[in-house]
Amino acid sequence: VKVASDIAYPPFEYEKDGEPVGFDIDLMDEIAKRANLNVEYQNVTFDGIIGGLSSNLYDAAISAMTITPEREKKIDFSDPYFNADQSLLVPSDSGVGSVDDLGDATVGVQIGTTGEIKAKEFKEQGKVQGEIRTFDTIEDAFAALNNGQIDAIINDLPVSQDEANNSGGDLEVVQVIPTGEQYGIAFP
């Protein structure tokens, strides 16, 4: 079974010793074990997963993917397996306490994600007046935040919290943005 995943999204999927690991990988491995299937993971960019499923390049995808009505028009989903919200991640010394404090800050997001959708909503509402910069992976966005190239990141809470926890106090999640999202395994 060919399973697509953007293996750059800890703690859900990431590489360790050249192998995919993380919550989603453990879940898919257990499903495959119970169904007596062998899984071959395909590491792909997140914004290419839906097109790949639609073209039958993959049998399934697990990649912390939120079930949305727009996505359901193109692909199918399993029952939800994880509840998530969005969040605002900033440097600890930024003085930013919420989305309302962003002003003309540059906000980073991973392309094709619900974080990008939420950031664009905030821009339309006037809460984000600065640039919204997209990145191919969330790890690229985290690097840009750590290097001072962007001022904040809007992203899934568990992933941003993991980054903050591993930052030695340099980063913090200052706002949980309730969205009631649910992740599902995707199918053609």
Residue pairs with C-beta under 8 A, 6 or more apart in sequence:
1 32
1 37
1 38
1 39
1 40
1 59
1 60
2 40
2 42
2 57
2 58
2 59
2 60
3 28
3 39
3 40
3 41
3 42
3 58
3 59
3 60
3 61
3 62
4 41
4 42
4 44
4 49
4 52
4 53
4 57
4 58
4 60
4 61
4 63
5 13
5 20
5 24
5 25
5 41
5 42
5 43
5 44
5 49
5 61
5 62
5 63
6 13
6 43
6 44
6 45
6 46
6 49
6 63
6 137
7 13
7 14
7 15
7 20
7 22
7 25
7 41
7 43
8 14
8 15
8 43
8 137
8 138
8 139
9 22
9 46
9 63
9 64
9 137
9 138
9 139
9 159
10 22
10 159
10 162
10 163
11 22
11 23
11 158
11 159
11 162
12 22
12 23
12 24
12 63
12 64
12 158
12 159
13 20
13 21
13 22
13 23
13 24
13 25
13 62
13 63
13 64
14 20
14 21
14 22
15 21
20 41
20 43
23 82
24 62
24 63
24 64
25 41
25 62
27 62
27 81
28 39
28 60
28 62
28 185
29 39
31 37
31 185
32 38
32 39
42 52
42 57
42 58
44 52
45 111
45 136
45 137
46 63
46 65
46 110
46 111
46 112
46 113
46 137
47 111
47 112
47 136
49 58
49 61
49 63
49 65
49 186
50 71
50 74
50 75
50 186
52 58
52 61
53 60
53 61
53 74
53 75
53 186
53 187
53 188
54 74
54 75
54 188
56 188
58 188
59 187
59 188
60 185
60 186
60 187
61 185
61 186
61 187
62 185
62 186
63 186
64 82
64 84
64 156
64 159
64 183
65 71
65 77
65 183
65 184
65 185
65 186
66 84
66 113
66 114
66 181
66 182
66 183
66 184
67 77
67 80
67 181
67 182
67 183
67 184
68 114
71 77
71 186
75 186
75 187
75 188
76 186
76 187
76 188
77 184
77 185
77 186
77 187
78 184
78 185
78 186
78 187
79 184
80 182
80 183
80 184
81 182
81 183
81 184
81 185
82 182
82 183
83 180
83 181
83 182
84 156
84 157
84 158
84 179
84 181
84 182
84 183
85 156
85 157
85 176
85 177
85 178
85 179
85 180
85 181
86 114
86 115
86 118
86 154
86 155
86 156
86 157
86 176
86 177
86 179
86 181
87 154
87 155
87 156
87 157
87 160
87 161
87 173
87 175
87 176
87 177
88 96
88 98
88 99
88 102
88 152
88 153
88 154
88 173
88 174
88 175
88 177
89 145
89 152
89 153
89 154
89 155
89 160
89 163
89 164
89 171
89 172
89 173
89 174
90 96
90 145
90 151
90 152
90 153
90 171
90 172
90 174
91 145
91 151
91 170
91 171
91 172
92 169
92 170
92 171
92 172
94 151
94 152
95 101
96 102
96 105
96 151
96 152
96 174
97 174
97 175
98 174
98 175
99 122
99 127
99 128
99 154
99 175
99 177
100 127
102 122
102 127
102 128
102 129
102 130
102 151
102 152
103 129
103 130
104 129
104 130
105 128
105 130
105 151
105 152
106 130
106 131
106 132
106 133
106 149
106 150
106 151
106 152
107 119
107 122
107 128
107 130
107 131
107 132
107 133
107 150
107 151
107 152
107 153
107 154
108 132
108 133
108 134
108 135
108 141
108 144
108 145
108 150
108 152
108 153
108 154
109 115
109 116
109 119
109 132
109 133
109 134
109 135
109 141
109 153
109 154
109 155
110 116
110 134
110 135
110 136
110 137
110 138
110 141
110 155
111 134
111 135
111 136
113 155
113 156
114 156
114 179
114 181
115 153
115 154
115 155
115 156
116 132
116 134
116 154
118 154
118 177
118 179
119 128
119 132
119 154
120 132
122 128
122 154
123 129
123 132
130 151
133 141
133 144
133 150
135 141
135 144
138 153
138 155
138 159
141 150
141 153
141 155
142 153
142 163
144 150
145 151
145 152
145 153
145 171
146 167
146 170
146 171
153 160
154 177
156 181
157 173
157 176
157 177
160 173
161 173
163 171
164 171
164 172
164 173
